Structure formats: structure tokens, C-alpha cells
Amino acid sequence: MDILRDDLFKNKYFLIIVLVLAIVVGVIYLFNYNSVESRCKRYVQNLGSMLGTGDSKLGDLQLQAASESLVQDCVKRGGPNSR
């Protein structure tokens, strides 16, 4: 007897709640992924990867500390492609 498959997945209220939660989490993820600050951080990280920082944690921390002003300028411009 499998309680999860026999009872929960046949319960329409449980399925509706799981579906609504999945949609809410997906919408929140999309808003965070497409925010100006996120796009600017990804842009600066791509610049760092072109410079060859590699996989070292120390290099990532140094790049993050050095690029804070770039991220803030990018946010003030309105995104990486805005001029």
C-alpha cells in the first residue's frame, strides 16, 4: 500500500495546492532572474570569466569585491545594454 500514490495523487485538492505553489514559485523565480540587478550581476560575471578568473573561490571573491561599483553603475543605467 503506497499512501503517497494511492491517496495524495488522487486527491484533487492536494493536486490543486501543489500546482498553485509550483506556479507561485516559478513566477517568483522568473521575476528574480529577470531583475535589473540580476542581469547586471550576470553581465559582470561574464566579463570576469572572459578575464579568466577560473574556478578558484578566492578569485571569485576578489572579482565580486572589485566589481561592486560596476554592478551599481549598471543598475543606475537600467541594465547591461542600456546606455
C-alpha positions as CSV (number, residue, x, y, z in Angstrom):
1,M,0.0,0.0,0.0
2,D,1.6,3.2,-1.1
3,I,0.0,6.1,0.7
4,L,1.6,8.8,-1.5
5,R,0.5,7.4,-4.8
6,D,-2.9,5.9,-3.7
7,D,-4.2,8.8,-1.6
8,L,-2.4,12.1,-2.2
9,F,-2.1,12.0,-6.0
10,K,-5.8,11.0,-6.3
11,N,-6.9,13.9,-4.1
12,K,-7.8,16.8,-6.3
13,Y,-7.4,19.4,-3.6
14,F,-3.8,18.3,-2.9
15,L,-3.0,18.5,-6.6
16,I,-4.5,21.9,-6.9
17,I,-2.5,23.2,-3.9
18,V,0.7,21.7,-5.3
19,L,0.0,23.2,-8.7
20,V,-0.6,26.7,-7.3
21,L,2.5,26.5,-5.2
22,A,4.6,25.5,-8.2
23,I,3.2,28.4,-10.3
24,V,3.9,30.9,-7.5
25,V,7.5,29.6,-7.1
26,G,8.0,29.8,-10.9
27,V,6.7,33.3,-11.1
28,I,8.9,34.5,-8.3
29,Y,12.0,32.8,-9.9
30,L,11.3,34.5,-13.2
31,F,10.9,37.9,-11.6
32,N,14.2,37.5,-9.7
33,Y,16.1,36.1,-12.7
34,N,15.0,39.0,-14.9
35,S,15.5,41.8,-12.5
36,V,17.9,44.6,-13.4
37,E,20.3,43.7,-10.6
38,S,20.5,40.1,-11.5
39,R,21.1,40.9,-15.2
40,C,23.9,43.3,-14.2
41,K,25.5,40.7,-11.9
42,R,25.4,38.1,-14.7
43,Y,26.9,40.6,-17.1
44,V,29.8,41.4,-14.7
45,Q,30.4,37.7,-14.0
46,N,30.6,37.1,-17.8
47,L,33.2,39.8,-18.0
48,G,35.1,38.1,-15.2
49,S,35.0,34.8,-17.0
50,M,36.4,36.5,-20.1
51,L,39.3,37.7,-18.0
52,G,40.0,34.1,-16.9
53,T,39.2,34.1,-13.2
54,G,38.8,30.3,-13.3
55,D,37.2,28.2,-10.6
56,S,39.0,29.4,-7.6
57,K,36.9,30.7,-4.7
58,L,39.5,33.4,-3.9
59,G,39.4,34.7,-7.5
60,D,35.6,34.8,-7.4
61,L,35.6,36.7,-4.1
62,Q,38.2,39.2,-5.5
63,L,36.2,39.7,-8.7
64,Q,33.0,40.2,-6.6
65,A,34.6,42.8,-4.4
66,A,36.2,44.6,-7.3
67,S,33.0,44.6,-9.5
68,E,30.5,46.1,-7.0
69,S,31.0,49.5,-8.5
70,L,30.4,48.1,-12.0
71,V,27.2,46.4,-10.8
72,Q,25.9,49.6,-9.2
73,D,26.7,51.7,-12.3
74,C,24.9,49.1,-14.4
75,V,21.9,49.2,-12.1
76,K,21.8,53.0,-12.4
77,R,21.9,52.8,-16.2
78,G,19.0,50.4,-16.2
79,G,20.6,47.3,-17.3
80,P,23.7,46.0,-19.1
81,N,22.5,47.0,-22.6
82,S,21.2,50.5,-21.7
83,R,23.4,53.5,-22.4
